[in-house]
Amino acid sequence: MNKYYQLALVLLLFSCNTEKNTKNSNDGNINFSYSIDTVMIDAGDEFLYLNMDLYFSSYSAGEGFLYNLNPESARMEIIDLESHSLDRLVQYDLDGPNRVKELAITGIKKSNTGDLFFQDYFTMSRLDSSGTKIATYRFTNDFLKGEELALNEEIDGMGQIGSDGAYFASFYGNYQEKGGIRGVAQINLADSSLRLFPLDFWGDLDKYEVNMDQGDGRAIGAPEFKFLLVDGNDFVVSTSARNELWHYNSELDSIIHKEYTSEFTNNVKPGNYPKTANSQEEFEQVMKQKSDEVIFGFLVKDENSGLFYSYSREQDDSRNDYAYVLTIFDENLNQLHEEKLGEEVTIPGEYMPGGRSFVHRGMLYSFLNIEDELAFVRLKPILVEHSSFSR
């Protein structure tokens, strides 16, 4: 790929290495610095599947590989993040006993046991390292044990699986009604038992939604994002509109609501924009106003250190551009530090900052599409504490 080296050279102009000490809003004893750069992935003569911005991908911390699936063809692209290159391609079956698709694939997960999960709307297939299907799970009352879904309730097939492959969790509710999310459904994959956690995290967030009537009974809407992170037996819920989260702690068997305060952004999206649009042009203008207000990204966990990270973003009128903030949390989701990144830093993501992100070797990787080639913005955070905190 001739332009691989050309693009990499150009992207070095974007790279920066920043060292700074910052007062931490929670501790004050932490020295923080970071470096940031951009790397390209060499795919040789192959064209990687980037149509869905790596939505159908899964990072394997133990291997250092990124598994990226084309959901239509079931071709898996396995990317080596050490060499920044395509390692190999694997073709999975669409028919037969080892088929990975029923209606439509909604997600994948490579567990640290070597098993690979293919999620569908109402089912999930589990394949071992040889590509043989070893289990099929269905998200319905007739299959699951334990608690039961009420009439008209269903489990969203676009859920998450922990890195150990022990639990699947997703939102559940009556999706035929507006605002019908009831909470989080957790499935123990060892015995297919279901547990429901009613949770009113969605609340009044529909007030941030932008709608446009397209005529003939058709309409489009742009709501806020809801995020779910599965961490072993635990899970964490958050949204893009508020600086808060809900953490299910399995040791305590309770859900802990945590609210945070930022020194650099609003803690709640103000919602000072029209909520309806009458044309595509007006819809795009309103969406720009919505995007300029504060957006909180999803949590990403570093499997090695146990730390959690998230990006947030808000329009900075003083420089007529977005300001990006990195927030760092400890294993118990206590906020350790937040850092307003330098003016030269741009974290990819059309609406939520971070795009498709994961932590590899202590660096936050955020997906970047450069002329239909795969790249990542990498940010390496460095925390040094004067007294009690050390890593």
Sequence and secondary structure as in RCSB ss.txt:
>XXXX:A:sequence
MNKYYQLALVLLLFSCNTEKNTKNSNDGNINFSYSIDTVMIDAGDEFLYLNMDLYFSSYSAGEGFLYNLNPESAR
MEIIDLESHSLDRLVQYDLDGPNRVKELAITGIKKSNTGDLFFQDYFTMSRLDSSGTKIATYRFTNDFLKGEELA
LNEEIDGMGQIGSDGAYFASFYGNYQEKGGIRGVAQINLADSSLRLFPLDFWGDLDKYEVNMDQGDGRAIGAPEF
KFLLVDGNDFVVSTSARNELWHYNSELDSIIHKEYTSEFTNNVKPGNYPKTANSQEEFEQVMKQKSDEVIFGFLV
KDENSGLFYSYSREQDDSRNDYAYVLTIFDENLNQLHEEKLGEEVTIPGEYMPGGRSFVHRGMLYSFLNIEDELA
FVRLKPILVEHSSFSR
>XXXX:A:secstr
 HHHHHHHHHHTTT EEEE     SS S EEEEEEEEEEE B TT     TTTTTTEEEETTTTEEEEEETTTTE
EEEEETTTTEEEEEEE  SSSTT   SS   EEEE TTS EEEE SSEEEEE TTS EEEEEE STTT EES   
TT EE SS EE TTS EEEEEEE TTSTT EEEEEEEETTTTEEEEEE   STTGGGG EEEEEETTEEEEE   
EEEEEETTEEEEEESSBSEEEEEETTTTEEEEEE   SSS SB    S SEESSHHHHHHHHHHHHHS EE   E
E TTT  EEEEEEEEETTTTEEEEEEEEE TT  EEEEEE  TT     SSSTTSSEEEETTEEEEEEEETTEEE
EEEEEEEEEESSS   
